[in-house]
Amino acid sequence: MRQVQIYSRHNCHLCEIALNTLKSLQNEMEFGIQEIFIDGDSELENKYGEHVPVIQIDHVQHDFFRVDPVRFRKALNAAQ
């Protein structure tokens, strides 16, 4: 099963929207979601800063800021 990582911050409105979009896509596609908060992790904060949410598919960066459902479906299917 594919795994999707979402690098996020607490109280991040865009992060919540992206996570909700991913959860809605789980109704039609099989993948797991791992939410990783960067708050307090200096390495992740330096890497991602204010560019969250960052979405990865199987630890390969897919997108940031938002999830485009059409693009995400194509990428997830291509990753199989």
N, C-alpha and C positions, 0 to 999 in steps of 0.2 A: 504494500500500500504506500502511495506517495505521502510524503510529509511536507507540510507547509509551515514555515517559521514566520512569525510576525514579530519584528523588533518594535517595541512600543515604549511609551512613557505613561505613567499614571496620570489620570485627568487630562488625557489628550483626546480631544474631540475627533480629530481625523483618524486616530488609532481605533477608537470605538466604532466608527463608521466602517473602516476597513475590516475589522474583526467581524462585525455583523454581516457584511457582504460575504466574507469567506464562509461563515456559518450557514448562510442561506444557500450558498453553492454546494454545501455538503449534502443537501437534500437531493441533488441530482448527480453528484460525482463522489467517488470514494477517495477521501484523503483525510489525514489527521492534521490537526492544528496544534502548534506549540507556540504559545505566547511568551515572549522573552522581554522582560522589562529591563531597560538600560539604565534606569535611575540608580545612581549610587555605584555603578560599575564604570570606573574611569576608562577602562579600555574600550568598552562599548560606547560610552558617551563621546569619546574622542573619535571613534570610527563613524558613528551615525549622527551625533549631535542633534540638530534640529530637523534632520531629514527623515524623521519617523512619521508614519510607520514605514518600515522597510519589510517587504514581503519577499521571501525566498521559497523556492520549490526544491526540496531535497538539498538544502544548503547552497543553492545557486541563486544569486540575486535575480529576482523577476521584476520588481517594481518598487516604487516608493510613493508616499503620500496618499495613494488611492488604489483601489482594485477595480480595474475595468473587467467586468464579467466576461465579455467576449474574448478579450486578449488572454485572460486567465485560463478559460476553458481550452483555448488553443495550446497554450504553453503546457498545461497539465497533461493534455492528451499527447503532445509531442514528447513529453518526458518519459512516457511509458515504453 
